[in-house]
Amino acid sequence: MKEILMKPASPATMTATLTLAVLTAVVLTGCSSPRSDASAPQRSTRAPGPTPSLNVRAAAERDALAAYRGMWRAFVHAASTSNANDPLLTKYATSDALHTIQSALTKDRRQHRVAKGRVSTHPIVLSARPGTRPSQITLRDCADDSHWLTYHENGGLVDDQPGGKHSVTAIVEDRHGWKVTAFAAHEVGTCT
């Protein structure tokens, strides 16, 4: 299962994703200095409320992160029986992401293997498109599968080599609900 999962994305795909992330990561900020003139009108000490577009973006980022974490929980759950048709998978993943997971699970089922344990994730948002009302969010993660091992269906470990930390880039889209549409997990040691 991990062999397929850890297959790196093509250089063109990763270059396009990283270029997109860099271009959309520009944040415009402003600053002002307080007036020292005692006759200046008093300003309110209340902070202005968040703008609606910031609320929409924050909600989109929150939901995209939840979908990504949900995808990994669903994958781990389905891997415990190598069930490529586990309904939790389609709740959080679609398109290439779903195909990648289902292919790995189908391969494990044919080889009479299951995976047990957990994957630790710590995703962050790299970019959101469009900026104010996102429908696509790019995430970066350092997923740790050290405690997710592959076993023979009837017991013993396939091998005793633990996984490790893998750099992961994921695309999450709002398709009438946020779902991971693509992800690339790289080999062990590509993040810390």
C-alpha positions as CSV (number, residue, x, y, z in Angstrom):
1,M,0.0,0.0,0.0
2,K,2.7,2.5,1.0
3,E,4.6,1.9,-2.3
4,I,1.7,3.4,-4.3
5,L,0.9,6.0,-1.7
6,M,4.5,7.4,-1.5
7,K,4.9,7.7,-5.3
8,P,6.1,11.3,-5.9
9,A,4.1,13.5,-8.3
10,S,5.6,14.2,-11.6
11,P,8.1,17.2,-11.6
12,A,5.7,19.1,-13.9
13,T,2.8,18.6,-11.5
14,M,4.8,19.6,-8.4
15,T,6.4,22.6,-10.2
16,A,2.9,23.8,-11.2
17,T,1.5,23.2,-7.7
18,L,4.4,25.0,-6.0
19,T,4.4,27.9,-8.5
20,L,0.7,28.3,-7.8
21,A,1.3,28.2,-4.1
22,V,4.1,30.8,-4.2
23,L,2.1,33.1,-6.5
24,T,-1.1,33.0,-4.3
25,A,0.7,33.2,-1.0
26,V,1.3,36.9,-1.2
27,V,-0.5,38.7,1.6
28,L,-1.1,42.4,1.5
29,T,-0.9,44.1,4.8
30,G,-1.1,47.7,5.8
31,C,0.0,49.7,8.8
32,S,-0.6,53.1,10.2
33,S,1.0,55.1,12.9
34,P,-0.9,56.8,15.7
35,R,-1.2,60.5,15.6
36,S,0.6,62.4,18.3
37,D,-1.5,65.5,18.0
38,A,-3.5,66.0,21.2
39,S,-6.2,67.8,19.3
40,A,-6.8,64.9,16.9
41,P,-10.2,63.3,17.2
42,Q,-10.3,60.3,19.5
43,R,-10.4,57.0,17.7
44,S,-12.5,54.1,18.9
45,T,-10.5,51.4,20.7
46,R,-12.8,48.7,19.4
47,A,-11.2,46.6,16.8
48,P,-13.2,46.5,13.6
49,G,-15.2,43.3,13.0
50,P,-14.0,40.8,10.5
51,T,-15.0,41.4,6.9
52,P,-17.4,38.9,5.3
53,S,-14.8,37.8,2.8
54,L,-12.3,36.9,5.6
55,N,-15.0,34.9,7.3
56,V,-15.7,33.0,4.1
57,R,-12.0,32.3,3.4
58,A,-11.4,31.2,7.0
59,A,-14.4,28.9,6.9
60,A,-13.2,27.4,3.6
61,E,-9.7,26.8,5.0
62,R,-11.1,25.2,8.1
63,D,-13.4,22.9,6.0
64,A,-10.6,22.0,3.6
65,L,-8.3,21.1,6.5
66,A,-11.1,19.0,8.0
67,A,-11.6,17.2,4.7
68,Y,-7.9,16.4,4.4
69,R,-7.7,15.0,8.0
70,G,-10.9,13.1,7.3
71,M,-9.4,11.5,4.2
72,W,-6.5,10.1,6.2
73,R,-8.8,8.8,9.0
74,A,-11.0,7.1,6.3
75,F,-7.9,5.7,4.6
76,V,-6.5,4.3,7.8
77,H,-10.0,2.8,8.7
78,A,-10.4,1.2,5.2
79,A,-6.8,-0.1,5.3
80,S,-7.5,-2.1,8.4
81,T,-9.6,-4.5,6.1
82,S,-8.2,-3.4,2.7
83,N,-11.8,-2.3,1.8
84,A,-11.5,-0.1,-1.3
85,N,-15.3,0.5,-1.2
86,D,-15.4,1.8,2.4
87,P,-18.1,4.6,2.2
88,L,-16.0,6.9,4.4
89,L,-13.5,7.3,1.5
90,T,-16.0,9.0,-0.8
91,K,-17.0,11.3,2.0
92,Y,-13.6,13.0,2.0
93,A,-11.9,12.1,-1.3
94,T,-12.8,12.2,-5.0
95,S,-11.1,12.2,-8.4
96,D,-7.4,11.3,-8.4
97,A,-7.1,11.2,-4.6
98,L,-9.9,8.6,-4.3
99,H,-8.4,6.6,-7.2
100,T,-5.0,6.6,-5.5
101,I,-6.4,5.3,-2.2
102,Q,-8.7,2.7,-3.8
103,S,-5.9,1.4,-6.0
104,A,-3.6,1.0,-3.0
105,L,-6.3,-0.8,-1.0
106,T,-7.2,-3.1,-4.0
107,K,-3.5,-4.0,-4.4
108,D,-3.3,-4.9,-0.6
109,R,-6.5,-7.0,-0.8
110,R,-5.1,-9.0,-3.7
111,Q,-1.9,-9.5,-1.7
112,H,-3.9,-10.4,1.5
113,R,-2.5,-7.5,3.4
114,V,-4.0,-5.0,5.8
115,A,-2.5,-1.9,7.5
116,K,-3.0,-1.2,11.2
117,G,-2.1,1.8,13.3
118,R,-2.4,5.5,12.8
119,V,-1.1,8.4,10.6
120,S,-0.3,11.7,12.3
121,T,-1.0,14.8,10.2
122,H,-0.2,18.5,10.6
123,P,-1.5,20.2,7.5
124,I,-1.2,23.9,6.7
125,V,-2.8,26.0,4.0
126,L,-0.4,27.1,1.2
127,S,-2.9,28.9,-1.0
128,A,-6.6,29.5,-1.7
129,R,-8.2,30.3,-5.0
130,P,-9.9,32.6,-5.6
131,G,-8.6,34.5,-2.6
132,T,-11.8,35.8,-1.0
133,R,-14.3,33.0,-1.8
134,P,-12.0,30.0,-2.3
135,S,-13.2,26.9,-4.1
136,Q,-9.7,25.3,-4.2
137,I,-7.2,25.1,-1.4
138,T,-3.7,23.7,-1.6
139,L,-2.3,22.2,1.6
140,R,1.1,21.0,2.7
141,D,1.7,18.4,5.4
142,C,4.4,16.4,7.0
143,A,2.5,13.1,7.5
144,D,4.0,10.6,9.9
145,D,3.1,6.9,9.2
146,S,5.7,5.5,11.6
147,H,2.9,3.8,13.6
148,W,1.0,2.5,10.5
149,L,2.3,-0.9,9.6
150,T,1.4,-3.5,7.0
151,Y,0.4,-6.9,8.1
152,H,-0.5,-10.2,6.4
153,E,-4.2,-10.7,6.6
154,N,-3.7,-13.7,8.9
155,G,-1.3,-12.1,11.3
156,G,2.4,-11.2,11.2
157,L,4.1,-8.1,9.9
158,V,4.9,-7.9,6.2
159,D,8.1,-6.3,7.3
160,D,9.3,-4.6,10.5
161,Q,10.5,-1.4,8.9
162,P,8.4,1.5,10.3
163,G,7.5,4.3,7.9
164,G,8.4,7.9,8.8
165,K,7.7,11.5,7.9
166,H,6.5,12.2,4.4
167,S,6.1,15.6,2.7
168,V,2.5,15.7,1.3
169,T,0.9,18.3,-1.0
170,A,-2.8,18.1,-1.4
171,I,-5.5,19.9,-3.4
172,V,-8.9,20.2,-1.7
173,E,-11.9,21.5,-3.6
174,D,-15.4,22.6,-2.8
175,R,-17.6,20.2,-4.8
176,H,-20.8,20.8,-2.9
177,G,-18.8,19.9,0.2
178,W,-15.0,20.0,0.6
179,K,-13.1,16.9,-0.7
180,V,-9.5,16.1,-1.4
181,T,-9.1,15.8,-5.2
182,A,-5.4,15.1,-5.5
183,F,-2.4,14.5,-3.2
184,A,1.2,13.5,-3.6
185,A,3.0,11.8,-0.7
186,H,6.8,11.6,-1.0
187,E,9.3,9.2,0.4
188,V,10.3,9.0,4.1
189,G,12.6,11.8,5.2
190,T,11.2,14.5,2.9
191,C,10.1,16.6,5.9
192,T,10.9,16.9,9.7
